[in-house]
């Protein structure tokens, strides 16, 4: 992965496959603690304790077409390279929370990248799922909630290309405070 | 500055056109982008977004850009499959954002497959 935002996209796709109806993405840049933390929280099917133990092993996967799954192992490696790590908590029938911590000033930390494009890619890929994005850096905060936008537009899915493109720019303009991180 | 009020106004203006294009279905061309870990790592996200931009810009209402999981040839990602009605599936491999405009103009608009971007024998 070339960007942290691509990891976010990849991990959130796991939530979609776990049949989540609400996926909350958090990104927090903490300059004082020198960390960049992202979290992906869902209300999907959750994982059993056995699966949770082996889930960052590349030879663990739920798919049936082959026996490897690289999303979480790659993320774990990339966080550990920067002095951080990942934490996963999950309850069957309730949902899963994946939290990834990167050392902000570590030379091995990849750039955050295009978070806006990641969020809108998720929305366009799963228009029926609700996504919330919370971005925070010090005093600056931005919250984006697709359920509120659907309600405002009076639609049940966000799948029109023109609307999605407008929202990409809208999110991009509102998270300039973490641009080039 | 973009605002959600402006978005609502834009959508209200579009609504008339939208109603007519929601029920196309059968005659649609589908552009399918592989978006599993392999595709994402190889750069599929900007490719997908370039397709969405081009298709919107050219107002190709019968083209649907959709995402799928792993197509099965991870070393050839990003992979884009084009399913046009009445035609065989075309698979483009190692697609980069700068290749998208040509696939849209030559193939989706002109009907000519860009063979140099497909799998070589």
Interface residues (C-beta under 8 A of the other chain):
Chain A: X1 X2 X6 X9 X10 X13 X63 X65 X69 X70 X71 X74 X114 X117 X118 X120 X121 X124 X125 X149 X152 X153 X160 X161 X162 X163 X164 X165 X166 X167 X168 X169 X170 X173
Chain B: X1 X2 X3 X4 X6 X7 X8 X10 X11 X14 X18 X35 X36 X37 X38 X40 X41 X43 X45 X46 X48 X49 X52 X53 X55 X56 X65 X66 X67 X69 X70 X72
